[in-house]
Amino acid sequence: MSQENVEVLRRGYEAWNRGDRDAAFESLESEFELQLPEGGMNVGIYKGREGVTKLFENYLEVFDSFQMKPEKFFEVDDRIVVFVRTPARGKGSGVEVEFRPAHVWTMRAGKAARLEIFPERQRALEAVGLSE
């Protein structure tokens, strides 16, 4: 496993969780793409830092707290699957929820080029040719 790529992602998650959005987005390529699947919130493709920032601002309008805690990393060539635990608290209601998606990152030269989010972890593994 390329420890450099994993560490880049780990630092990004840590920065997000402490509220440092600039540091979290530091490892993204300028042409970065984030794809959210059908059936979830904010479905579609978000491009560049502006698109990703707008998406996360939408989440923060709904949630007082929204963290992404990586649990396990799997690397296949330039792609890294990360099992993530995402605890969140509803704004106003205070209702606590937890999501357990998988993030599939495509890395290029130490930067994140693409992120695809899968609600089912098994589908993320299959997308890179693995199974649990």
TIMAR-174871 format. One record per residue (C-alpha): residue number from 0; chain; z, x, y. Coordinates in Angstrom, 2 decimals, decimal comma. Example, Ala and Ser with C-alpha at 12.3 -4.5 7.8 and 13.67 -1.06 7.14 Angstrom:
+--------+-------+---------+---------+---------+
| vextor | kollo |      zz |      xx |      yy |
+--------+-------+---------+---------+---------+
|      0 |     A |    7,80 |   12,30 |   -4,50 |
|      1 |     A |    7,14 |   13,67 |   -1,06 |
+--------+-------+---------+---------+---------+
//
This chain:
+--------+-------+---------+---------+---------+
| vextor | kollo |      zz |      xx |      yy |
+--------+-------+---------+---------+---------+
|      0 |     A |    0,00 |    0,00 |    0,00 |
|      1 |     A |   -0,92 |    1,35 |    3,42 |
|      2 |     A |    2,51 |    1,69 |    4,95 |
|      3 |     A |    0,97 |    2,16 |    8,42 |
|      4 |     A |   -0,68 |   -1,28 |    8,38 |
|      5 |     A |    2,41 |   -2,93 |    6,93 |
|      6 |     A |    4,58 |   -1,27 |    9,58 |
|      7 |     A |    2,22 |   -2,41 |   12,35 |
|      8 |     A |    2,62 |   -5,99 |   11,13 |
|      9 |     A |    6,38 |   -5,65 |   10,56 |
|     10 |     A |    6,83 |   -4,43 |   14,17 |
|     11 |     A |    4,74 |   -7,35 |   15,42 |
|     12 |     A |    6,91 |   -9,90 |   13,58 |
|     13 |     A |   10,07 |   -8,20 |   14,85 |
|     14 |     A |    8,78 |   -8,28 |   18,44 |
|     15 |     A |    7,87 |  -11,98 |   18,14 |
|     16 |     A |   11,30 |  -12,83 |   16,76 |
|     17 |     A |   13,11 |  -11,12 |   19,62 |
|     18 |     A |   10,87 |  -12,90 |   22,17 |
|     19 |     A |    8,78 |   -9,88 |   23,22 |
|     20 |     A |    5,30 |  -11,46 |   23,19 |
|     21 |     A |    3,64 |   -8,45 |   24,84 |
|     22 |     A |    4,86 |   -6,12 |   22,08 |
|     23 |     A |    3,97 |   -8,71 |   19,41 |
|     24 |     A |    0,38 |   -8,90 |   20,65 |
|     25 |     A |    0,05 |   -5,12 |   21,13 |
|     26 |     A |   -1,33 |   -4,62 |   17,63 |
|     27 |     A |   -4,12 |   -7,19 |   18,01 |
|     28 |     A |   -7,74 |   -6,18 |   18,59 |
|     29 |     A |   -9,23 |   -7,56 |   21,79 |
|     30 |     A |  -11,58 |   -9,74 |   19,69 |
|     31 |     A |   -8,74 |  -10,95 |   17,44 |
|     32 |     A |   -9,18 |  -14,30 |   15,70 |
|     33 |     A |   -6,53 |  -16,64 |   14,34 |
|     34 |     A |   -7,56 |  -19,47 |   12,04 |
|     35 |     A |   -5,33 |  -22,47 |   11,30 |
|     36 |     A |   -6,21 |  -24,63 |    8,28 |
|     37 |     A |   -7,19 |  -28,27 |    8,09 |
|     38 |     A |   -4,26 |  -30,62 |    7,66 |
|     39 |     A |   -1,84 |  -28,71 |    9,87 |
|     40 |     A |   -0,99 |  -28,56 |   13,55 |
|     41 |     A |   -3,51 |  -27,19 |   16,07 |
|     42 |     A |   -6,30 |  -26,80 |   13,49 |
|     43 |     A |   -9,10 |  -24,42 |   14,45 |
|     44 |     A |   -9,98 |  -20,88 |   15,42 |
|     45 |     A |   -8,30 |  -19,17 |   18,37 |
|     46 |     A |   -9,95 |  -16,08 |   19,82 |
|     47 |     A |   -8,57 |  -13,17 |   21,77 |
|     48 |     A |   -5,16 |  -12,77 |   23,28 |
|     49 |     A |   -5,70 |  -15,75 |   25,61 |
|     50 |     A |   -6,47 |  -18,12 |   22,74 |
|     51 |     A |   -3,54 |  -16,94 |   20,66 |
|     52 |     A |   -1,18 |  -17,10 |   23,65 |
|     53 |     A |   -2,26 |  -20,68 |   24,38 |
|     54 |     A |   -1,70 |  -21,66 |   20,75 |
|     55 |     A |    1,83 |  -20,22 |   20,66 |
|     56 |     A |    2,65 |  -21,80 |   24,02 |
|     57 |     A |    1,73 |  -25,14 |   22,39 |
|     58 |     A |    4,21 |  -24,43 |   19,57 |
|     59 |     A |    6,91 |  -23,50 |   22,05 |
|     60 |     A |    6,41 |  -26,85 |   23,82 |
|     61 |     A |    7,45 |  -28,56 |   20,57 |
|     62 |     A |   10,07 |  -26,10 |   19,30 |
|     63 |     A |   13,06 |  -24,52 |   21,08 |
|     64 |     A |   13,07 |  -21,83 |   18,42 |
|     65 |     A |   10,12 |  -20,69 |   16,31 |
|     66 |     A |   10,50 |  -17,51 |   14,28 |
|     67 |     A |    8,32 |  -15,79 |   11,70 |
|     68 |     A |   10,29 |  -13,82 |    9,13 |
|     69 |     A |    8,20 |  -11,82 |    6,65 |
|     70 |     A |    9,50 |  -11,91 |    3,07 |
|     71 |     A |    6,88 |  -10,05 |    1,03 |
|     72 |     A |    3,70 |   -8,03 |    1,69 |
|     73 |     A |    0,66 |   -7,68 |   -0,62 |
|     74 |     A |   -2,21 |   -5,40 |    0,35 |
|     75 |     A |   -5,80 |   -5,54 |   -0,90 |
|     76 |     A |   -8,15 |   -3,11 |    0,85 |
|     77 |     A |   -8,13 |   -4,02 |    4,56 |
|     78 |     A |   -6,30 |   -7,32 |    4,02 |
|     79 |     A |   -2,57 |   -7,93 |    3,84 |
|     80 |     A |   -0,98 |  -11,16 |    2,64 |
|     81 |     A |    2,46 |  -11,80 |    4,07 |
|     82 |     A |    4,75 |  -14,50 |    2,71 |
|     83 |     A |    6,56 |  -15,80 |    5,77 |
|     84 |     A |    9,63 |  -17,96 |    6,25 |
|     85 |     A |    9,35 |  -19,83 |    9,53 |
|     86 |     A |   12,54 |  -21,55 |   10,67 |
|     87 |     A |   12,13 |  -23,70 |   13,76 |
|     88 |     A |   14,21 |  -26,12 |   15,82 |
|     89 |     A |   12,68 |  -29,15 |   17,51 |
|     90 |     A |   12,83 |  -29,22 |   21,27 |
|     91 |     A |   15,08 |  -32,02 |   22,44 |
|     92 |     A |   15,86 |  -33,35 |   18,96 |
|     93 |     A |   17,49 |  -30,17 |   17,67 |
|     94 |     A |   16,12 |  -30,97 |   14,22 |
|     95 |     A |   15,81 |  -27,83 |   12,12 |
|     96 |     A |   12,76 |  -27,37 |    9,90 |
|     97 |     A |   11,44 |  -24,51 |    7,85 |
|     98 |     A |    7,87 |  -23,70 |    6,87 |
|     99 |     A |    6,92 |  -21,18 |    4,17 |
|    100 |     A |    3,28 |  -20,30 |    4,78 |
|    101 |     A |    1,33 |  -17,18 |    3,94 |
|    102 |     A |   -0,45 |  -15,11 |    6,56 |
|    103 |     A |   -3,61 |  -13,24 |    5,56 |
|    104 |     A |   -4,27 |  -10,40 |    7,99 |
|    105 |     A |   -7,46 |   -8,37 |    8,21 |
|    106 |     A |   -6,79 |   -4,90 |    9,59 |
|    107 |     A |   -9,22 |   -2,43 |   11,22 |
|    108 |     A |   -8,21 |    1,05 |   12,33 |
|    109 |     A |   -4,53 |    0,14 |   12,56 |
|    110 |     A |   -5,10 |   -3,07 |   14,53 |
|    111 |     A |   -5,10 |   -6,70 |   13,42 |
|    112 |     A |   -8,62 |   -8,14 |   13,61 |
|    113 |     A |   -7,95 |  -11,56 |   12,07 |
|    114 |     A |   -5,15 |  -13,81 |   10,85 |
|    115 |     A |   -5,68 |  -16,78 |    8,60 |
|    116 |     A |   -2,67 |  -18,98 |    7,90 |
|    117 |     A |   -2,36 |  -20,80 |    4,58 |
|    118 |     A |    0,25 |  -23,52 |    4,03 |
|    119 |     A |    0,17 |  -22,79 |    0,27 |
|    120 |     A |    1,05 |  -19,23 |   -0,66 |
|    121 |     A |   -0,98 |  -19,28 |   -3,88 |
|    122 |     A |   -4,16 |  -20,11 |   -1,93 |
|    123 |     A |   -3,60 |  -17,07 |    0,29 |
|    124 |     A |   -3,27 |  -14,80 |   -2,73 |
|    125 |     A |   -6,43 |  -16,28 |   -4,26 |
|    126 |     A |   -8,29 |  -15,70 |   -0,97 |
|    127 |     A |   -7,83 |  -11,95 |   -1,46 |
|    128 |     A |   -8,35 |  -11,98 |   -5,25 |
|    129 |     A |   -4,70 |  -11,92 |   -6,33 |
|    130 |     A |   -2,35 |  -14,27 |   -8,15 |
|    131 |     A |    1,43 |  -14,34 |   -8,10 |
+--------+-------+---------+---------+---------+
//
